[in-house]
C-alpha cells in the first residue's frame, strides 16, 4: 500500500515539475513494481504495456474523431459563432457558468467526456478571451461539467451510471432524489468557487494571457469575424446537436455519430474550409499526443491492480464493513478510494460492485441507493493527477499541472467528495436500513 502511495506521489511531483507524462509514468511504474516485490522487466514490458495498448485500442478512434470534430468546428468559425451566441444570451460576466452548463449538458446527453473536451475548448477559449478571464481556469470550467454534477443525475446514459444496473438489477433512474440533491449542491459549490477565484484573480490584475499557440488557434476565426464570414450561430449548433441526437435517439455507435458530425460540419461550412488537410493533420497529431499521454497513465492503473497492496486495500475495506461501521459511508469511501487507485471512476466502481457490494446488500442496504452512492463516489478521487481525463484536459488546453490542476482539484475532487457526504446523509434518511 505504501508502494502505491509512493508511486502516485512521485508521479504527482514529476508532473508538477513539468516532466513529460511519457517519462514520469514509466518511472513511477518501475518504482511501484520494484517496491511491490514484482518482477520489474516482465511486469513493465507485459502488464504496463498491455494496459497502454488496451487503452489505445479502445479509445484511439474516439479521441481521433473527437479531435477532428473540434478542429473542424474551430476552423470553420462554428465554435466562434456559438461562443458569440452564448455571450449575447448570458452575457460576458456569465462566461464560466455558460461553459459549465454547456459541458454538463453535453455529458448528460451521452457525449463522451473526451469528446466534450475537444468540442468545447475552441468555444471556451473564445469566451475567456472576450471576458478577459485567466486561461488557467479553462480546464476546471470544462471539467466541472464533464466530470461532476451531470454524471450524478439520474437517467444519464454515461457508462458510470449504467454499470451498477448489471450488478444490482437497478435502472439508470435509481434513487433520483439523492442524485438530484447531490448534483444541485455540486453545481452550486462549483459556481461559488469560480466567483471567488475570479474575483481573486481580478484583484491581482490577472486576466486572459495569450501565447503563440493560442493566437494561432484563434487567428483564423478572428479573421473570419473581421470579414463577417462567420456562420450563423444557430446553424453552427447543428453538428454538435446532431451528435447528441444520433447518440441518444437514433442509438448510433459513438464513432458513427462523431463522423457524421464531422461530415455535416464540413458540408454546412465548406466555404470556410481553407487549409483543410493541414488542419486535419494538426488535429490528428494532437490526438496522437493525447492518446499516448493518457495511455501512459492508464497503464499505471493496470499495474496497480496486480500489486499485493491493491488486494490489501480491498481486504481492509471488507474488514471495516464487517466491524459494524455505517455500510453506506463505508461503501462510498471504499468506492472512492478504489476509483482513485485505479485513476478511473468506471474501473473503481466495477471493482467495488463486484467485490464488496454483496455484503452491503445482505445488510439491508437498498440497491438503488447503493447504485447512486457508487456513481457519486466514482466522481471524486478518480480525478487525481494520474486520471486519464485530467491528463487529456490539461494537454488539450495547453495548461500545466502546476497552473491548472489546483482548480481542477477543488471542483472535481474536493467538491464532489463533499457531495458524496451530502448524498450519504440524505440517503440514510430516505432509505433507512
QUICORBEL-V371978 format. One record per residue. RES is the residue in three letters. OMEGA is omega in whole degrees, -180 to 180 (NA if undefined). NEAR is the number of other ideal C-beta (glycine too) atoms within 10 Angstrom. Layout:
{{RES/OMEGA/NEAR} {RES/OMEGA/NEAR}}
This chain:
{{UNK/177/15} {UNK/180/9} {UNK/179/20} {UNK/-180/20} {UNK/180/12} {UNK/-179/15} {UNK/180/27} {UNK/179/20} {UNK/180/12} {UNK/178/17} {UNK/-180/26} {UNK/-178/17} {UNK/-178/13} {UNK/-180/19} {UNK/177/25} {UNK/176/15} {UNK/177/11} {UNK/171/10} {UNK/-179/15} {UNK/177/11} {UNK/180/24} {UNK/176/13} {UNK/-176/12} {UNK/-177/25} {UNK/178/29} {UNK/177/17} {UNK/180/14} {UNK/-180/26} {UNK/-180/26} {UNK/178/17} {UNK/178/16} {UNK/-178/27} {UNK/-178/23} {UNK/-178/15} {UNK/177/15} {UNK/178/21} {UNK/179/10} {UNK/177/17} {UNK/-171/12} {UNK/-173/14} {UNK/-177/9} {UNK/-179/10} {UNK/-179/21} {UNK/-176/19} {UNK/-179/11} {UNK/-174/13} {UNK/-179/19} {UNK/-179/23} {UNK/177/15} {UNK/177/13} {UNK/178/23} {UNK/-178/21} {UNK/180/13} {UNK/179/14} {UNK/-180/22} {UNK/180/18} {UNK/-175/10} {UNK/-172/10} {UNK/-173/20} {UNK/-179/16} {UNK/178/16} {UNK/-179/17} {UNK/180/26} {UNK/-179/20} {UNK/176/24} {UNK/179/31} {UNK/-180/29} {UNK/178/23} {UNK/177/24} {UNK/180/25} {UNK/179/25} {UNK/178/26} {UNK/-180/28} {UNK/-172/24} {UNK/179/26} {UNK/-179/29} {UNK/-179/25} {UNK/179/28} {UNK/180/28} {UNK/179/27} {UNK/179/25} {UNK/178/25} {UNK/178/26} {UNK/178/19} {UNK/179/17} {UNK/-179/24} {UNK/-180/18} {UNK/-178/10} {UNK/-173/10} {UNK/-178/14} {UNK/-178/12} {UNK/-176/14} {UNK/-179/11} {UNK/-178/17} {UNK/-178/26} {UNK/178/24} {UNK/-180/18} {UNK/-180/22} {UNK/-180/27} {UNK/-180/26} {UNK/-180/19} {UNK/179/23} {UNK/179/28} {UNK/-180/25} {UNK/178/14} {UNK/180/24} {UNK/179/24} {UNK/178/22} {UNK/176/19} {UNK/179/18} {UNK/-179/27} {UNK/-175/20} {UNK/180/24} {UNK/177/23} {UNK/178/26} {UNK/-180/28} {UNK/-178/29} {UNK/-176/28} {UNK/-174/28} {UNK/-175/29} {UNK/180/24} {UNK/180/24} {UNK/-178/28} {UNK/180/28} {UNK/178/24} {UNK/179/25} {UNK/-177/28} {UNK/178/23} {UNK/-180/18} {UNK/-180/16} {UNK/-178/18} {UNK/178/14} {UNK/-179/25} {UNK/180/20} {UNK/-178/21} {UNK/179/21} {UNK/-177/26} {UNK/179/27} {UNK/-179/29} {UNK/180/28} {UNK/179/28} {UNK/-179/28} {UNK/-179/29} {UNK/176/32} {UNK/-174/26} {UNK/-172/28} {UNK/-173/30} {UNK/-165/29} {UNK/-177/30} {UNK/-180/26} {UNK/179/26} {UNK/-174/29} {UNK/177/23} {UNK/176/20} {UNK/-178/12} {UNK/-173/21} {UNK/-179/15} {UNK/-176/22} {UNK/-178/12} {UNK/-179/23} {UNK/-179/27} {UNK/-177/14} {UNK/-179/21} {UNK/-178/27} {UNK/-179/15} {UNK/-180/11} {UNK/-170/19} {UNK/-178/20} {UNK/-179/11} {UNK/175/19} {UNK/-180/14} {UNK/-180/17} {UNK/-175/16} {UNK/177/25} {UNK/-174/26} {UNK/-177/14} {UNK/179/13} {UNK/180/27} {UNK/-179/27} {UNK/179/16} {UNK/-180/19} {UNK/-179/30} {UNK/180/23} {UNK/179/15} {UNK/180/19} {UNK/-180/29} {UNK/-179/22} {UNK/-180/12} {UNK/179/21} {UNK/-179/27} {UNK/178/16} {UNK/180/11} {UNK/-179/17} {UNK/177/23} {UNK/-180/12} {UNK/-174/11} {UNK/177/19} {UNK/178/19} {UNK/179/9} {UNK/179/10} {UNK/-179/16} {UNK/177/13} {UNK/179/8} {UNK/-180/8} {UNK/-179/6} {UNK/179/14} {UNK/-179/15} {UNK/178/15} {UNK/-177/10} {UNK/172/13} {UNK/-175/9} {UNK/-177/7} {UNK/179/9} {UNK/180/17} {UNK/179/10} {UNK/-179/11} {UNK/-176/21} {UNK/-172/18} {UNK/-177/10} {UNK/-179/18} {UNK/174/25} {UNK/-179/15} {UNK/179/12} {UNK/179/21} {UNK/179/16} {UNK/-180/9} {UNK/-177/9} {UNK/-177/6} {UNK/176/14} {UNK/180/20} {UNK/177/20} {UNK/-176/13} {UNK/-179/17} {UNK/175/10} {UNK/180/12} {UNK/180/26} {UNK/-176/14} {UNK/-178/19} {UNK/179/26} {UNK/179/26} {UNK/177/13} {UNK/179/17} {UNK/180/30} {UNK/-179/17} {UNK/-178/15} {UNK/-179/20} {UNK/-169/21} {UNK/-176/15} {UNK/178/9} {UNK/179/11} {UNK/178/10} {UNK/171/16} {UNK/-176/10} {UNK/-180/18} {UNK/178/13} {UNK/180/14} {UNK/180/24} {UNK/179/28} {UNK/178/18} {UNK/178/19} {UNK/179/27} {UNK/-178/21} {UNK/-180/13} {UNK/178/17} {UNK/179/26} {UNK/-179/15} {UNK/-176/11} {UNK/-173/17} {UNK/-175/25} {UNK/-179/10} {UNK/-179/11} {UNK/-178/19} {UNK/177/16} {UNK/-178/12} {UNK/-174/11} {UNK/-175/15} {UNK/178/8} {UNK/180/10} {UNK/180/18} {UNK/177/17} {UNK/178/12} {UNK/179/17} {UNK/179/22} {UNK/178/15} {UNK/177/11} {UNK/178/19} {UNK/180/24} {UNK/178/15} {UNK/-180/14} {UNK/-175/25} {UNK/178/25} {UNK/179/16} {UNK/180/19} {UNK/178/26} {UNK/179/26} {UNK/178/26} {UNK/-180/29} {UNK/178/27} {UNK/177/24} {UNK/177/25} {UNK/178/21} {UNK/179/22} {UNK/180/26} {UNK/-177/24} {UNK/-176/15} {UNK/179/14} {UNK/176/22} {UNK/-179/12} {UNK/-180/19} {UNK/179/21} {UNK/177/13} {UNK/178/12} {UNK/179/18} {UNK/-179/17} {UNK/180/11} {UNK/179/13} {UNK/180/21} {UNK/180/14} {UNK/178/10} {UNK/-177/17} {UNK/-180/18} {UNK/-177/10} {UNK/172/8} {UNK/178/8} {UNK/177/13} {UNK/-174/14} {UNK/-178/21} {UNK/179/22} {UNK/-179/17} {UNK/179/21} {UNK/179/27} {UNK/180/25} {UNK/-179/21} {UNK/179/26} {UNK/-180/31} {UNK/180/27} {UNK/180/19} {UNK/177/28} {UNK/179/29} {UNK/-180/21} {UNK/-179/27} {UNK/-175/27} {UNK/-177/27} {UNK/176/23} {UNK/-179/32} {UNK/-179/16} {UNK/-179/20} {UNK/180/27} {UNK/178/29} {UNK/179/23} {UNK/-179/21} {UNK/-179/28} {UNK/-178/21} {UNK/-173/12} {UNK/-171/16} {UNK/-178/20} {UNK/-174/22} {UNK/178/12} {UNK/-180/16} {UNK/176/24} {UNK/178/14} {UNK/178/9} {UNK/179/12} {UNK/178/10} {UNK/-180/19} {UNK/-178/21} {UNK/178/19} {UNK/179/22} {UNK/178/25} {UNK/177/28} {UNK/-174/29} {UNK/178/30} {UNK/179/31} {UNK/179/30} {UNK/-179/30} {UNK/178/33} {UNK/-180/29} {UNK/-178/31} {UNK/-177/28} {UNK/-175/28} {UNK/176/25} {UNK/-180/31} {UNK/173/26} {UNK/-173/20} {UNK/-178/24} {UNK/178/28} {UNK/179/27} {UNK/179/23} {UNK/179/23} {UNK/179/27} {UNK/179/23} {UNK/-179/25} {UNK/-176/29} {UNK/179/24} {UNK/-177/19} {UNK/-177/24} {UNK/178/24} {UNK/179/16} {UNK/-178/21} {UNK/175/14} {UNK/-176/22} {UNK/-177/12} {UNK/-171/15} {UNK/-171/23} {UNK/-178/25} {UNK/178/13} {UNK/175/22} {UNK/-180/28} {UNK/-179/16} {UNK/-172/18} {UNK/-174/27} {UNK/179/30} {UNK/-175/24} {UNK/-177/15} {UNK/179/24} {UNK/176/28} {UNK/175/18} {UNK/178/15} {UNK/177/26} {UNK/178/25} {UNK/179/15} {UNK/-179/18} {UNK/179/27} {UNK/179/22} {UNK/180/14} {UNK/-179/21} {UNK/-180/27} {UNK/179/15} {UNK/-175/8} {UNK/-178/14} {UNK/-178/20} {UNK/180/8} {UNK/NA/12}}
